[in-house]
Amino acid sequence: MSDPILDEIRRYRDEQAAKFNYDLAAIFRDVKGREEESRRNGRVFISAPDMPGKLIEPTPSTDELPPRQSAA
């Protein structure tokens, strides 16, 4: 099944990537440069919200665990 909107997005994405020879660092610099130009022109970018509860705490290694108490 083909979706014309997705096809257009993929075509645009491929054109942009080809413009920079599929170099991710170059694509990133271009995006950041256009973002900075937009800021200079008055566009405001809103930071992504913090996602409390979504962070996974690392599991401590056995060296970091407190010693077990013996049952009496």
C-alpha positions as CSV (number, residue, x, y, z in Angstrom):
1,M,0.0,0.0,0.0
2,S,1.4,3.4,-1.0
3,D,0.6,6.6,0.9
4,P,1.2,9.7,-1.2
5,I,2.0,11.9,1.8
6,L,4.6,9.5,3.1
7,D,6.0,9.1,-0.4
8,E,6.4,12.9,-0.6
9,I,8.1,13.1,2.8
10,R,10.5,10.2,1.9
11,R,11.3,11.8,-1.5
12,Y,12.0,15.2,0.2
13,R,14.1,13.5,2.9
14,D,16.1,11.6,0.3
15,E,16.6,14.8,-1.7
16,Q,17.9,16.6,1.3
17,A,20.2,13.7,2.3
18,A,21.6,13.5,-1.3
19,K,22.3,17.2,-1.3
20,F,24.8,16.5,1.5
21,N,26.0,13.2,0.1
22,Y,24.2,11.4,2.9
23,D,26.7,12.8,5.4
24,L,24.9,12.9,8.7
25,A,27.2,15.5,10.3
26,A,26.7,17.8,7.3
27,I,22.9,17.3,7.4
28,F,23.0,18.1,11.1
29,R,25.1,21.3,10.6
30,D,22.6,22.4,7.9
31,V,19.6,21.8,10.1
32,K,21.2,23.7,13.1
33,G,22.2,26.5,10.8
34,R,18.6,26.9,9.4
35,E,17.4,26.7,13.0
36,E,19.7,29.5,14.1
37,E,18.7,31.6,11.1
38,S,15.0,31.1,12.0
39,R,15.8,32.3,15.6
40,R,17.5,35.4,14.2
41,N,14.3,36.0,12.2
42,G,12.2,35.9,15.4
43,R,11.0,32.3,15.5
44,V,10.8,30.9,19.0
45,F,11.6,27.2,19.6
46,I,10.1,25.5,22.6
47,S,12.1,22.9,24.4
48,A,10.8,19.4,24.7
49,P,9.1,18.8,28.1
50,D,10.8,16.9,30.8
51,M,9.5,13.4,31.1
52,P,9.6,12.5,34.8
53,G,9.2,8.8,35.5
54,K,10.5,7.9,32.0
55,L,14.1,7.7,33.0
56,I,15.4,4.2,33.9
57,E,17.7,4.2,36.8
58,P,20.8,2.1,36.3
59,T,20.9,-1.2,38.2
60,P,23.7,-1.0,40.8
61,S,26.5,-3.5,40.5
62,T,26.8,-6.1,43.3
63,D,29.8,-4.1,44.6
64,E,27.5,-1.1,45.2
65,L,24.8,-3.1,47.1
66,P,24.7,-2.9,50.9
67,P,25.6,-6.2,52.7
68,R,22.7,-8.5,53.5
69,Q,21.5,-8.8,57.0
70,S,21.3,-12.3,58.3
71,A,17.8,-13.4,59.5
72,A,17.7,-14.1,63.2
